[in-house]
């Protein structure tokens, strides 16, 4: 095993000005990660858009988005705005902060890795993500597990670039040390501006503490439907109340507040609140969730006993 890409902070740079929307990256992602596709007759419905699927789901970790942009040019009245939608691997990753089992973890190189073996399918990560990225397969039964981009962690461990980067023929995807990707992205933005694309910008340098999927937005972030100032969900700060060993009442109080307060302030992603998510939990998920609380209480009791004996 080589540590070429796991012992330093890395990032991927997507240059929308070079992208041809061939979707080769989508296919490479599905092939390398063995993600299923509907195979039944007419299961893939035509939506009238070149974008397919229309959003991330339990078997698609990456999609290329298609958006037409009207212009005032008589020669080119319509311009395509191609975008890339997947996990951004945030430095301040709210999904990892609220994950009760540690299935999501922020690695030293910036990648937010996934351990499906300990995922209980609670869907808290999806609600905590400001980009509405994490998805699940098997929701409603005992197989519910998170599915999101892992930056092809198994490839990184072996000194290989992510599958999507390796297959990109027009050179719209780059991968390497994050500082180098930022420099490359800024140079590309300046080039685009010199060609008349005044709204061109680099997205991800500082958002959410710094993203590890950077984007050169040819027409600006608005054309890619990227939020101007993404922030951590209130759910994250509530979840942190249960972590410090500040007395047995803290975790019990936090457990109730995490549901009632978040619902009260109206935080929703895709019209899904924490209370609603809990209703979809299976018996297995509830059992494992209850076990986590018991384990945390036992740990806090032990910590308090140790402090009392000193």
C-alpha positions, 0 to 999 in steps of 0.5 A: 500500500502506498500513502501517496494520496492519504498522507497529505491533504488532497482535492479534486478540481472540476473545471466546468469550462472543459466539461462536455457532459459525456457522463463518462465519470458517472459510468466510471463511478458506478462501475468501480463502486459496483452500484446497481442500475434498474434493469427492468423494461422501461424502468428508466423513464425519460424526463425530457432532460439530458440529465439522468438521473435527476438527483442523487439516489441510493445507487448514484453517488455522482450526477452531471447536471444540465442547465441551459443559460439564455444569452443576449448573443444572436450567434449563441442565444443559449449556452449549456451550464454543466455542473457536478453533483456529489459529496463535497468532502467538507472540512467542516463536515456536518454529516460526520459531526452528527453521525452517532456511530462514526460511520462517517469520518473526516480523514486526515487527507480531507476525505469524508470516508464511509464505513457502511458496516456500522451505519444504522440508516438513521439519515441524520447525515442527510439532514445535516448536510447543507448540500443535501448530498447523502442518500440511502438505499434500502430505506424502510427495511433492515438493509438501509445504509448510507451511500455517497461519494467516498473519493474512491478511498480504496483507489487512494490507498493504492496510489490511484486517482478516483475513478471519475478523474481517471476516465475524464477525457476532456481533462475537466477533472484534476486530482492532487494536493489541495493547494495545487488544485486551488492554484490551478483553479484560480489560474483557470478562472483568470483565463475564463475572465480574459475570455469574457466570462465575467462571472467565472469563479472558483467555488470551494476554497473557503466554503464549509472550512474548505471543500475537497471537491473544488469547482471552476464555475464558468457562469458563476455558482448560481448557474451550478445551483451552489449556495453562496454561504453554506453553513452547518445545520443547527442539528450539528450544535444540538448533537454536540450537547450529548458528547461532553461528559457533563453529567447524565442529564446532558445526554438525556436532555440533548436527546429530547432537545435534538428532536423538539428544538430542531423541529421547532426551528423548522430546519428541513432538508427535502421536507424531512425533519428528525422526527419524520426520519425516526418514524422510518427506523426499523426495529433493528435501527431503533435497537442499535440506536438505543444501545448507543445511548446506553453505551454513552450513559455507561461511558459517562458514568465511568468517566464520572466515577474516575473523576470522583476517585481522583 
